[in-house]
Amino acid sequence: MLDALGLTYPQYLAMMVLWEWQASDPGQPTVKALGQRLMLDSGTLTPLLKRLEQLGLVRRQRAVRDEREVHLGLTEAGLALRGRVPPVQQRLHCMADVDAGELIELRERLDRLLHLMDR
């Protein structure tokens, strides 16, 4: 299914988070924030983002004040890809045989669990 988008599953997850952030806060997230959200270390995340950048979906830019900080942005192609995702999500939901309410509840419970583990 993700082959139609030209993405691997980890790349798809990264794009999902970036699309979510774009919709809720148009500021530029950092690589560090994305890694925390996906629970991936920089050794795993950097090659993933490099590939998304090569695909023309994401841009990375070092912060002027602190070059260790790298900001992420979606390109026009990255934003446009979002429109092709709903059919993939619907097919995944059908394969999982779980309704939307159950998925929302599961996500909320997992978010709470992660929050408790971070204490």
C-alpha positions in Angstrom: 0.0 0.0 0.0 2.7 2.5 0.9 4.5 1.6 -2.3 2.0 3.7 -4.1 3.2 6.7 -2.1 6.8 5.7 -2.5 7.4 5.6 1.2 8.5 3.0 3.7 6.5 2.6 6.9 8.9 4.6 9.1 9.0 7.4 6.5 5.2 7.3 6.4 5.1 7.7 10.2 7.4 10.7 10.0 5.3 12.3 7.3 2.1 11.7 9.4 3.7 13.5 12.3 4.9 16.4 10.1 1.4 16.7 8.5 -0.2 16.7 11.9 2.2 19.4 13.1 1.7 21.5 10.0 -2.1 21.4 10.5 -1.9 22.3 14.2 1.2 24.6 14.4 2.6 26.0 11.2 6.0 26.6 12.9 9.0 24.6 12.0 9.5 21.5 14.2 13.0 20.3 14.9 14.6 16.9 14.2 14.9 16.4 18.0 11.1 17.0 18.5 10.3 14.5 15.7 12.7 12.0 17.2 11.0 12.3 20.6 7.6 12.0 19.1 8.5 8.9 17.0 10.8 7.5 19.8 13.7 7.2 17.3 17.3 8.2 17.9 19.2 10.5 15.6 21.1 7.6 14.1 17.9 6.1 12.8 16.1 9.4 12.1 18.8 11.2 10.1 19.0 8.7 7.2 15.2 8.6 7.1 15.0 12.4 6.8 17.8 12.4 4.3 15.8 10.1 2.1 12.6 12.2 2.5 14.7 15.2 1.5 16.1 13.4 -1.6 12.5 12.5 -2.5 11.7 16.2 -2.4 9.1 15.9 0.5 11.0 17.5 3.4 13.6 20.2 3.8 16.1 20.5 6.6 17.6 23.7 7.7 20.1 24.4 10.5 19.2 27.1 13.0 21.1 30.3 12.8 21.5 30.7 16.5 22.5 27.1 17.2 23.7 25.0 14.3 23.1 21.8 16.3 19.4 22.5 16.0 17.9 21.4 12.7 14.4 22.6 11.6 12.1 20.6 9.4 9.7 21.8 6.8 7.4 20.2 4.3 7.9 21.0 0.6 5.1 21.6 -1.8 5.4 17.9 -2.9 5.3 16.8 0.8 2.2 18.8 1.4 0.6 17.5 -1.8 1.3 13.9 -0.9 -1.0 14.3 2.1 -4.0 14.3 -0.3 -3.1 10.8 -1.5 -3.0 9.4 2.1 -6.7 8.9 3.0 -7.2 5.9 0.7 -4.1 4.3 2.3 -5.4 5.0 5.8 -8.9 3.6 5.0 -7.4 0.4 3.6 -5.2 0.0 6.8 -8.3 0.5 8.9 -10.2 -2.1 6.9 -7.3 -4.6 7.3 -7.1 -4.0 11.0 -10.9 -4.6 11.4 -11.1 -1.8 14.0 -13.4 1.1 13.9 -12.3 4.8 14.2 -13.5 5.2 17.8 -11.4 2.2 18.9 -8.3 3.6 17.2 -8.8 6.9 18.8 -9.2 5.3 22.2 -6.1 3.1 21.6 -4.1 6.2 20.7 -5.2 8.1 23.8 -4.3 5.1 26.0 -0.9 4.7 24.4 -0.2 8.5 24.7 -1.1 8.2 28.5 1.2 5.2 28.8 4.0 7.0 27.1 3.5 10.0 29.4 3.6 7.8 32.5 6.8 6.1 31.2 8.5 9.5 30.7 8.1 10.5 34.4 
